[in-house]
Amino acid sequence: MATLDPNAVIARAKLTEYLLVQLAQDDKLQFLAQAGYTIENWQQLERDLREQILALEAIPTAQTRYGQKYAITGALHSPNGMTIRVKTI
């Protein structure tokens, strides 16, 4: 089983300018907001991803000019007590 380094880079912009803002297309905000994640607590989302998701099996998906991409699927236990299924790339 391959796992990613718990100190892997999770770009702040990925959280604060993509996942936790409303987008016209491919919006993730509503899904994450129902679990209690907001722009105001983006650090909690980062912490939860590191602690709960990065330790799970990472499946190689594609090789790009920037390096290997991985997919991780698992349950994220959120700040409001809800558990959501997520797939990260």
C-alpha positions, 0 to 999 in steps of 0.5 A, a space after each residue: 500500500 502506498 501512502 503520501 507523505 503527511 507533509 505533502 504540499 497542499 497549496 493554500 490557494 487550492 483550499 482558499 481559492 478553489 475548494 472553499 469558494 463558489 465557482 460557476 463550474 465544478 463547485 465543491 463549496 456546497 458539499 464541503 459547507 454542509 460538513 462545516 468547512 468554510 473559508 473562515 476555517 480553511 486550516 481545519 480542512 487542511 488539518 483534516 485532510 492531512 490527518 485523515 486522508 493522506 494516511 490512506 492508500 494513494 492510487 497512481 492515476 497519471 504522470 504529468 510534466 509536474 510529476 505523478 498524480 495520485 487519487 485517495 478516496 476515504 471518509 472525512 470526519 468533519 468539524 460538525 460531526 458529519 462524515 463525508 466521502 471524498 476523493 482527492 487528486 
